[in-house]
Protein backbone atom coordinates (compact mmCIF):
# COMPACT_ATOMS: atom_id res chain seq x y z
CA UNK A 1 0.00 0.00 0.00
CA UNK A 2 1.39 3.39 -1.01
CA UNK A 3 0.25 6.96 -0.34
CA UNK A 4 -0.04 10.46 -1.77
CA UNK A 5 -0.04 13.74 0.09
CA UNK A 6 -3.27 15.74 -0.09
CA UNK A 7 -3.13 18.25 -2.95
CA UNK A 8 -5.33 20.81 -1.17
CA UNK A 9 -3.46 24.14 -1.20
CA UNK A 10 -4.39 24.91 2.40
CA UNK A 11 -4.53 21.38 3.86
CA UNK A 12 -1.48 22.05 6.03
CA UNK A 13 -3.09 25.12 7.62
CA UNK A 14 -6.21 23.47 9.09
CA UNK A 15 -5.96 23.04 12.86
CA UNK A 16 -6.95 19.43 13.40
CA UNK A 17 -5.31 16.93 15.72
CA UNK A 18 -4.30 14.50 12.96
CA UNK A 19 -2.25 17.22 11.23
CA UNK A 20 -0.08 18.05 14.26
CA UNK A 21 3.51 16.77 13.94
CA UNK A 22 5.60 17.12 17.03
CA UNK A 23 4.74 20.34 18.77
CA UNK A 24 5.87 22.70 16.05
CA UNK A 25 4.02 22.11 12.76
CA UNK A 26 0.75 21.25 11.07
CA UNK A 27 1.30 18.86 8.15
CA UNK A 28 -0.68 18.01 5.01
CA UNK A 29 -2.67 14.79 5.42
CA UNK A 30 -1.40 11.55 3.94
CA UNK A 31 -3.86 9.74 1.61
CA UNK A 32 -3.55 5.94 1.69
CA UNK A 33 -3.76 4.13 -1.64
CA UNK A 34 -5.45 0.79 -1.04
CA UNK A 35 -4.40 -0.61 -4.40
CA UNK A 36 -4.69 -4.18 -3.12
CA UNK A 37 -8.43 -3.80 -2.38
CA UNK A 38 -11.09 -4.83 -4.89
CA UNK A 39 -13.00 -1.54 -4.41
CA UNK A 40 -9.95 0.65 -5.21
CA UNK A 41 -10.41 2.93 -8.22
CA UNK A 42 -7.32 4.73 -9.56
CA UNK A 43 -9.45 7.52 -11.11
CA UNK A 44 -11.16 8.59 -7.88
CA UNK A 45 -10.33 12.14 -6.73
CA UNK A 46 -10.24 10.94 -3.12
CA UNK A 47 -6.88 9.34 -4.02
CA UNK A 48 -5.44 12.86 -4.10
CA UNK A 49 -7.54 14.90 -1.65
CA UNK A 50 -8.38 14.22 1.99
CA UNK A 51 -11.78 15.93 1.82
CA UNK A 52 -14.24 17.77 -0.40
CA UNK A 53 -12.98 21.02 1.12
CA UNK A 54 -9.41 20.39 -0.06
CA UNK A 55 -10.66 19.29 -3.48
CA UNK A 56 -12.80 22.43 -3.83
CA UNK A 57 -9.94 24.69 -2.72
CA UNK A 58 -7.65 23.09 -5.32
CA UNK A 59 -10.27 23.43 -8.08
CA UNK A 60 -10.98 27.06 -7.12
CA UNK A 61 -7.27 27.93 -7.19
CA UNK A 62 -6.56 26.18 -10.51
CA UNK A 63 -9.89 26.44 -12.37
CA UNK A 64 -8.52 28.30 -15.41
CA UNK A 65 -5.83 25.67 -16.00
CA UNK A 66 -8.30 22.82 -15.40
CA UNK A 67 -10.72 24.21 -18.00
CA UNK A 68 -7.82 24.77 -20.42
CA UNK A 69 -7.22 21.00 -20.48
CA UNK A 70 -10.49 20.42 -22.33
CA UNK A 71 -12.22 23.71 -23.17
CA UNK A 72 -15.88 23.50 -24.12
CA UNK A 73 -16.86 25.89 -26.91
CA UNK A 74 -20.15 24.22 -27.80
CA UNK A 75 -22.84 22.64 -25.66
CA UNK A 76 -23.24 18.88 -25.45
CA UNK A 77 -26.62 17.42 -26.39
CA UNK A 78 -28.41 14.13 -25.77
CA UNK A 79 -31.23 13.17 -28.15
CA UNK A 80 -34.59 12.51 -26.47
CA UNK A 81 -38.08 11.52 -27.52
CA UNK A 82 -40.85 14.10 -27.19
CA UNK A 83 -41.36 14.62 -23.45
CA UNK A 84 -44.64 13.23 -22.12
CA UNK A 85 -46.42 15.50 -19.63
CA UNK A 86 -48.89 13.72 -17.38
CA UNK A 87 -51.52 15.31 -15.14
CA UNK A 88 -52.21 13.81 -11.71
CA UNK A 89 -55.18 14.78 -9.56
CA UNK A 90 -55.84 13.70 -5.98
CA UNK A 91 -58.89 14.47 -3.90
CA UNK A 92 -58.22 15.14 -0.25
CA UNK A 93 -60.56 16.11 2.58
CA UNK A 94 -59.30 19.70 2.29
CA UNK A 95 -59.73 19.85 -1.49
CA UNK A 96 -58.32 18.76 -4.79
CA UNK A 97 -54.59 18.73 -5.53
CA UNK A 98 -53.24 18.66 -9.08
CA UNK A 99 -49.65 18.25 -10.16
CA UNK A 100 -47.81 17.31 -13.34
CA UNK A 101 -44.92 14.99 -14.10
CA UNK A 102 -42.84 14.95 -17.24
CA UNK A 103 -41.25 11.76 -18.52
CA UNK A 104 -38.11 12.29 -20.53
CA UNK A 105 -36.79 9.29 -22.44
CA UNK A 106 -33.30 9.32 -23.95
CA UNK A 107 -32.76 7.88 -27.42
CA UNK A 108 -30.02 5.26 -27.46
CA UNK A 109 -27.60 6.29 -30.21
CA UNK A 110 -24.81 3.87 -29.32
CA UNK A 111 -23.62 1.61 -32.11
CA UNK A 112 -23.81 -2.00 -30.96
C-alpha positions as CSV (number, residue, x, y, z in Angstrom):
1,X,0.0,0.0,0.0
2,X,1.4,3.4,-1.0
3,X,0.2,7.0,-0.3
4,X,0.0,10.5,-1.8
5,X,0.0,13.7,0.1
6,X,-3.3,15.7,-0.1
7,X,-3.1,18.3,-2.9
8,X,-5.3,20.8,-1.2
9,X,-3.5,24.1,-1.2
10,X,-4.4,24.9,2.4
11,X,-4.5,21.4,3.9
12,X,-1.5,22.0,6.0
13,X,-3.1,25.1,7.6
14,X,-6.2,23.5,9.1
15,X,-6.0,23.0,12.9
16,X,-6.9,19.4,13.4
17,X,-5.3,16.9,15.7
18,X,-4.3,14.5,13.0
19,X,-2.2,17.2,11.2
20,X,-0.1,18.0,14.3
21,X,3.5,16.8,13.9
22,X,5.6,17.1,17.0
23,X,4.7,20.3,18.8
24,X,5.9,22.7,16.0
25,X,4.0,22.1,12.8
26,X,0.7,21.2,11.1
27,X,1.3,18.9,8.1
28,X,-0.7,18.0,5.0
29,X,-2.7,14.8,5.4
30,X,-1.4,11.5,3.9
31,X,-3.9,9.7,1.6
32,X,-3.6,5.9,1.7
33,X,-3.8,4.1,-1.6
34,X,-5.5,0.8,-1.0
35,X,-4.4,-0.6,-4.4
36,X,-4.7,-4.2,-3.1
37,X,-8.4,-3.8,-2.4
38,X,-11.1,-4.8,-4.9
39,X,-13.0,-1.5,-4.4
40,X,-10.0,0.7,-5.2
41,X,-10.4,2.9,-8.2
42,X,-7.3,4.7,-9.6
43,X,-9.4,7.5,-11.1
44,X,-11.2,8.6,-7.9
45,X,-10.3,12.1,-6.7
46,X,-10.2,10.9,-3.1
47,X,-6.9,9.3,-4.0
48,X,-5.4,12.9,-4.1
49,X,-7.5,14.9,-1.6
50,X,-8.4,14.2,2.0
51,X,-11.8,15.9,1.8
52,X,-14.2,17.8,-0.4
53,X,-13.0,21.0,1.1
54,X,-9.4,20.4,-0.1
55,X,-10.7,19.3,-3.5
56,X,-12.8,22.4,-3.8
57,X,-9.9,24.7,-2.7
58,X,-7.6,23.1,-5.3
59,X,-10.3,23.4,-8.1
60,X,-11.0,27.1,-7.1
61,X,-7.3,27.9,-7.2
62,X,-6.6,26.2,-10.5
63,X,-9.9,26.4,-12.4
64,X,-8.5,28.3,-15.4
65,X,-5.8,25.7,-16.0
66,X,-8.3,22.8,-15.4
67,X,-10.7,24.2,-18.0
68,X,-7.8,24.8,-20.4
69,X,-7.2,21.0,-20.5
70,X,-10.5,20.4,-22.3
71,X,-12.2,23.7,-23.2
72,X,-15.9,23.5,-24.1
73,X,-16.9,25.9,-26.9
74,X,-20.2,24.2,-27.8
75,X,-22.8,22.6,-25.7
76,X,-23.2,18.9,-25.4
77,X,-26.6,17.4,-26.4
78,X,-28.4,14.1,-25.8
79,X,-31.2,13.2,-28.1
80,X,-34.6,12.5,-26.5
81,X,-38.1,11.5,-27.5
82,X,-40.8,14.1,-27.2
83,X,-41.4,14.6,-23.5
84,X,-44.6,13.2,-22.1
85,X,-46.4,15.5,-19.6
86,X,-48.9,13.7,-17.4
87,X,-51.5,15.3,-15.1
88,X,-52.2,13.8,-11.7
89,X,-55.2,14.8,-9.6
90,X,-55.8,13.7,-6.0
91,X,-58.9,14.5,-3.9
92,X,-58.2,15.1,-0.3
93,X,-60.6,16.1,2.6
94,X,-59.3,19.7,2.3
95,X,-59.7,19.9,-1.5
96,X,-58.3,18.8,-4.8
97,X,-54.6,18.7,-5.5
98,X,-53.2,18.7,-9.1
99,X,-49.6,18.2,-10.2
100,X,-47.8,17.3,-13.3
101,X,-44.9,15.0,-14.1
102,X,-42.8,14.9,-17.2
103,X,-41.2,11.8,-18.5
104,X,-38.1,12.3,-20.5
105,X,-36.8,9.3,-22.4
106,X,-33.3,9.3,-24.0
107,X,-32.8,7.9,-27.4
108,X,-30.0,5.3,-27.5
109,X,-27.6,6.3,-30.2
110,X,-24.8,3.9,-29.3
111,X,-23.6,1.6,-32.1
112,X,-23.8,-2.0,-31.0
